[in-house]
Amino acid sequence: MPFPITNQVQTAQQTTKHYGITSPISLALPKESDLALTQKLTEALKPFGVFEEELELQRRILVLGKLNTLVKEWIREISESKNIPASLIDNVGGKIFTFGSYRLGVHTKGADIDALCVAPRHVERTDFFSSFYEKLKEQEEVKDLRAVEEAFVPVIKLSFDGIEIDILFARLALQTIPENLDLRDDGLLKNLDIRCIRSLNGCRVTDEILHLVPNIENFRLTLRAIKLWAKRHNIYSNILGFLGGVSWAMLVARTCQLYPNAVASTLVHKFFLVFSKWEWPNPVLLKQPEDCNLNLPVWDPRVTPSDRYHLMPIITPAYPQQNSTYNVSVSTRNIMVEEFKQGLHYIVLLASASTEKQHLEWVGLVESKIRILVGNLEKNEFITLAHVNPQSFPGPKEGSEKEEFSTMWVIGIDFKKMEGSEHLNVDLTFDIQSFTDTVYRQAISSKMFEPDMKITAMHVKRKQLHQLLPDLVILKRRKHSTEGLRAMNESSVDLSLDSDNSMSMPSPTGASSSAAAKSGVSASPHR
């Protein structure tokens, strides 16, 4: 089927089928806040051209339909010229399949299409590069036509009605090509030329990935976000030793398998969590490798000594399994792992009230107690530095119908470097809870407390400050900073925030601290 799959299951539907080679890490269903954040993620991605307009998408479908018709006509003509019986010619078939970003459903505006022409056994590769090439040349919509017959994977490149298309060729050992042909069938590889096997590989891998994720729509949105992040961080290039499109797709697919019910906002966050802690060179596998007894070389460090030296193996799920990252070097792996890891962390403290008068009183009290929070953090055995910015900022406008006045403070956190610290999760709930308890107690004892007075603490990464602080502050910081704040302006897209990062703390008279820390919902002493 040459077009992306549509009409997938609803994104919040629980998955029961087991995916991947291990059990999932979490089967938790998304909360309302996760769904809201996923919608925000979608809106944040739109200005970057990662979604194609419906009109453009329809044009691609139309172009592929025309190309598919051309292939069928050409194969019929070839069949007649080779005296194939008329009874077979009527059903000889032939088909265009797609793979890569278009098939995965994550192509961007103006992206090219990777396609595969599948023909029956009586159609030769030389026919493809001669008579089919000539047929394409006759089409007025076709421009920039060129053939690269001697490439490792031979290809015809062209522009069809303004859309760039690369077409590979595979000749199967079948008399006819049925419309419902499933290229994932390993039996199709028997008695095939190695160039045909290579040409089939892209479609087989892409189709396997789509069959190995719990929810395709969640996978797609997450992959769009991660690909944009990788490109903006200059680590998207297979040929230069970073990761290419299929490798990023497999990492995202593995994350989806580990969190099968999570939506995209959560999956983006979990992606960084999983692969900042991944113990390379342990391979990333989407399924257990299968041996089809076709004697094709597959990635297997137990058998092939050179495979043992691969630094960041991400293994394709279709036979013959290959490492898609064999170009990765020590330097490029270290660069990517550092990008996965969280840099300098921040706690954003937000004090809000429903009226301006209440807000002024509340801000004065909260600000006078922030030194207590800094003291709590300094006592934490894993923290070496807690630095509060003396300047406060207006809180973000959430667009809620209820008017709210808020003020925000930013506290920089530097964690202690120690052996195994990359695998350490530091829980700051108690440190923050004891601070908010103190503030609420003071407000109640001085009879200034009102039910709409709230304190919210959020853990964010430095690139997320770009979304929270005014542009003027970012520009000023960028000018005077040397290292710690250098990356604050790296991206205006929130690619990792989910509801687990937000802690709205109640007082001792309210709900329990652990419940509030997990809820992501604002709490007060009268909750």
N, C-alpha and C positions, 0 to 999 in steps of 0.2 A: 504494500500500500504506500503510495508515494507521498502522502500528505500527513501532517501531524495529527496525532490522536486527539479527539475532542470529546466533550460530554463525559468527563471523568466523574468519579464519585465525589460527593460533597467533602470539602476539606476537613470538616470536623467529625466525620464519621469514624467510628472506632474500627481499627484493623485487628482482625483475629488471626489471620494467616501468619505463619512464621517466615521471616525474611532473613537472608544472610547466613553466615556460617556460625554465628553465636546467638545466644539469646539477646533480646533487646535490653538496653540499659533502663529504659522507662517506657511504660505503656500509658502514661498520664495523658488524659484528654485535654485539649486546649481550654483555657478559661476565656471569658468574654474579653478580658484585657489583652490576651494573646491575639484574638481575632481582630481587635481594634488596632493593635500594633502592626499586624500583617497588612491591614488596609493602609496604614500610614507608610509602611515600607513600599507598597505598590505606588503610592502617590509620590514618594521621594525618588523612586527610580525613573519615573516618567520623563523628567527633563533631560535625562541622559541618553534618550533614544534607544532604550533597550526593548521597547515595545513597538511593533509595527502597526500602522493604521490598517483598519479592516479593508480599505480599498486596495492597499498595496498587497495585503495577504491574498485577496481574491485574484489579483493580477498574477501572483506566483502560481496559484492553483491553476489558472487558465493556461499559463505558459507550460507548466508540467503536463497538463492534459494534451496540449498540442504536440509536445515532444513525445508523449506516450503513443499518440496516434501515428506519428511519423515512424516510430520504431516498429509498430505492428505492420504498417504499409511496407516498410523496407524488408522485414523478415518474410512477409508474404511474397514479395518480388523475388527475393533470393531463393525461396523455396521453389517457386515456379521455374526459375532458371536452372535449378539443380534437379528438376524432374521428380520432385516429391509428389506422391500420390495426392490427387485432388481431395480425397476424403480426409487426409491429414492437414492439408493446407488450410481448410476451413477452420480448423481448431489449433493451428500451430502456435498462436499466441506470441509471446514476447512482451516484455514489460519494463517500465522505468521504475526503479526503487530509489528512495532517497536515504541519506544517512547524515551524520554530523549534526550541527546545530539546528538545521531546518527540521530534520526528522525528530530531534529531541523536543522541538517546539520552543527553542530559546534563541532563535536567530534575531539579530538586531536589524534596524533600518538599513537598507542598502547592502546587506550581507549576501554573499554568493550562495549557491546551492550545490551541494555534493550529490551527484546522482550516479546510478549504476544501471547500465543496460544489460538485461538478462535475456539470453537467446538460447534456442534449442541446439542440439548437438551438431546439426548439419550446417550451422552458421559459423564460419571461421573468424578468428581475430583479424585476419587480413581483410575480410569482407567489411568488418567494422571500420577499419582505417582507410578503406578505399571507397566502396559504394555508399556506405552510410555517410561518410565524410562528404562525398559529392552531393548526396541528397540534402544534407544540411546547408551546403554552399548555395543551393538553389532557393532556399527560403529567404524571402526579403527581410524577415525580422531578424535574421542571423547576421551578426557582425563579429569582427575580431576572431574569426575561426582559425584554430591552429591545432595541430596534432603533435603529441609528444609520445611517439610509439616506442622509443627505446628507454623510457623511464623505468625505474624500479617497479612502479605501478603505472602502466601505460594509460594515457588519458587524452581525451579531446576536450579542448577548452573553447568556450564561445560565449558571446553575449546574445541572449534571445530576448528581443523586445526590451532591451535595457537591463536585463537581469543576467548577471554573470553565473555561468553554470560549468562545472567540471563533470565530464561523463566518463566513467570507467566501463569496462566491458567484461562480462563473464559468460562463458559458454558452458552450459550444464549438460550432463550426460542423459538428457531427456529428449524424447521425440517432440513433445509439446510443452509449452510453459503455461500452466493453469493460472487463472486470475487470483486464486486463493493460495498461491505458493507461499510457504513459510520458510524463509531463508535460514531460520535458526536450526533447521533439520540437519544434523551432522551427516546424515547419509548422502546429502547432495554433494559432499566433498569427494566422494569416491571417484577415482579415475580422472581427476581434474588436473589440468595444467597448473603449475605453481603460480603463474600470473593470474589465473582465474581465482585461485584460492585467496591470493592477496587482495584482489579486487572485491571479493565477497566479504572480506573481513570487516570493513567499515560498517556495512549494513548489519552484519551478524552481531557485532559488538553493540551498536546503537539499539537494536531491537532487544537484545538481552538486558541491557540497562533498564529500558522501559518496563520490562517484565519483572525486574528484580526490585523495584521500589514499591512501597506500600500505597502511595498516593501520587499520581503523576503531576497533578496541578501543584501540590506542595513542593514537589521536587523541582518543577520548572521555575517557580518564583524564587526559590532558594538559590538555584543555579544561576539565574540571571543576576542576582545580587552578588554572589561570590565572584562570578566572571568580571563584573564591573569593578569590584574591589581589587581583584588581581591585576587587571589592566591598569588601573590608576596607581597601583603600587609597583608597576613595572616588573611583574613576575609572571607574565603570561606569554610564554614563548617556548615551545617544545624544542625548536631548532637551536636556541641559545642556552639550553640546559635548564630552563625552568619547566613549568607544566603547560601542556597544550590543552585544547578544549576537551578532549575525551578524558584526560586525566582529572581535570577539575570536575567533570561530570561524575566520574567514578567516586571521588572523595565525597561529593555531595550525596550521591546514592547510598554510600556506606553510612553516612550520618542519618539519612532517612530510615535505613534499616534498624539503626540503634534506637531511634525515637519514632516508631512507626505511626503514632497518632498525633505527633506535634505538627503545628502549622509553621509557615515559613519564618515568621519573626523569631520563633523559638529555635528553629533548625539552623538559622544563620548563627545564632549565639552558640549553639551546641557544636557547630562545625569547628569554630575556633577552639572551643573547649577540648574536643576530641583530638584535633590534629596538632595542638600545641603540646599535648602530652603523649602523642604517639611515639612508640619506641622503635624508631627506624634503626636498622633496615628490615624490621618485621613487615611482611608484605600486606598491602590492602587487597582483600579478596571479597568479591560480591557473592561468590558461590564456590563450592568445592570444585576444583579442577577435575575434569573427566577425561579419561583416556579412550579415544575412539578406535585405537589400533590401526590408525592410518599411517603410522610411522612419520608423522610430521614433527619437526622440532618444536618443543614447547618450553616455556620457562619452568625450570625445575632445578634449583641449586643442588639437590641431592645427586643429580645425574650430570649436569653441565657445570663444570668448575667456574667458568666465567660468570655465570649467573650469581655466584656467591659474592661477587664484588659490586653488585648493583646497590646503590646507596639509598634509594628511595622507591622501592618496587611497588608499583600500582598495576595489578594484573588484570588484563582484559578478560571478561567472563565467557567469551565464546572460544571454542576450539578452532585452531591451535592457540592456546593461551600464551600471551606475550606480555613483557613488561613495557608499558607505554612510556616509561620515564628513563630509558637507558642513557639518555644524554645528560642526566643530572650529575653534577660534580660536587665535590666537597663544599666549594664556595656557594654554589647556587642552592644546595640543600640548606646550608646554614642561614642563608639570606631568607629563604622561605619559612624556615622554622621560626626565625626571629619575628617575621611578620605575623605568624600565627600566634605567637605568645603575646600576652598583654604587656604593654610597656608600663610607664608610670601611671599609677591609679589615682582616682579622685573620688572623694565623697562630696556630693552636692547636697547641701542642707537647705531645705525650703521651709520658710515660715509663712503661713497664710491665715487671713481672717476675712470676714465678710464685709466689714466696713473700714473706711480709712482710719477712723479714730481707734478702733480695736487693733487694726494693723500696726499703727505707730506704737501703741503700748506693748503689743506682743513682740514686735521686732526688737524693741529696747530690752525686754527681758531675755529673749533667746540669745541676742548678741552678747549680753553680759555673762552668759553661761557657756559660751562656745569654748572658752578656755578649759572647762571641765571635760568636754568631749576630747579636746586635744590631749589633755592629761591622761584620759582613759586609753586613747590610742597609743600614746608613748609607752604605757605600761605593758602593752601587748608584746609578747616575746618575739613575734615575727615581724614587728614594725621597727624600722630604724629611724624614721623621720615622719612627723606629721606637721605640715606647714599650712596654716590658714592664711588665705589672702585677706588682708585688712579691708579691702574694698568689697562692699556688697553690691549686688546687681538686682534689677527687677526680675521677678520670676517669670517663667515662660507663660504665655497666654494659651490656654488649652482650648479656647473656643467654646467653653461651656455656657449655657444660658444664664446661670447664676453668676453674678458679678463677684469677683474675688480679688483681693489685694495680696500680693506676695513679694517676698524678698528672698534672695538666694546668696549663699556663701559657698565658696569652693575651698576644699581642704585637700592638699596634695599628700599622697601616701607613698612612702618608699619602703618596700619590703626587704627584709634581711636576705642576703644571698647565702644560701647554704646548700649542701649536697642533697639532691633530691627535691629541692624547693619547687622545681617546675611541676611536680606532681602534688603540690600541697594546696589545699583549699582552706583559706583562712576565714573563719566565721567571725564577723564583726558585730553580730546582732547584739550580744551582751554589752559591748562597749557603747553602742549607740543607745540601747534601751536604758541603761543606767543614766545616761545624760538626759534623755527625754523625760524619764521619771522625775528627775530633779527639777526640770523646767516646769512640768505640769504641777508638781507639788507646790512649788513657789507661787505659781499663778493662782492656784486654788486657795492657798493660805492667805494670800494678799487680796483675795476676793476680786481679782481682775479677770478671772477666767470666763470665757464665753464658749458655748458648744461648737462654734465654727472656727475656733482657733486650732490650727493643726501644725504639726511638724512632720515633714517627709524627708527621709534620707535616701539618696540614690547613689549607687556605685556606678561610675561611668569610666570609660577609657578616654584617653586624652583627645582622640580624634572627635569624640562626641561633644566636647566642650564647644566646638564650632557651632553646634546647633543651639546651645544654651546661652552662651555669652554674646553680648552685642558685638557687631562687626568691628567697631572702633577699638574695642579691647583686644580682639584677636590681632588686628593690624599692629597695634602698639606692642603686644607681646612678641609678635613675630620679628619686629624690628630689633628689640632689645635682648631677646632670648638667644642663648647659644646652643643649648642641648635639650634640657628637660622639656621645654614646651615647643620644640621645633616642629613637631608633627601635628599640632592642634588643628591646622587648617588642611590636613591631607584630604579629607573628604567631607562633603556636606551631606552625605547619605548615612543615615543611621543603619548600620549593617549588623549590629550585634546586641542591641538593647532588647531585653524581654522582661516580663513582669517579675522575674526572680530578682532583678537588680533593684527594685524599688521597695523600700521599707518605710511604711507609715506607722509610727510608733504610738501605741496607746499609753496612758498612765497606768499606775498600779491598780486603779479602780476599774480599769476597762478590761478588754479582752486580753488573753495571754500574749506574751511577746512573740512566741514562736508562731502562733496563728497569724499575727499581724505581719510578721516578717515575710511569711509565705504568701499573704493575700494580695499584696500590691494595691490594697484599697485603703484610702485615708482613714485614720482612726483618731478618736479623741477620748478623754477620760469618761465621757458619758455615752460611749458606744455601747 
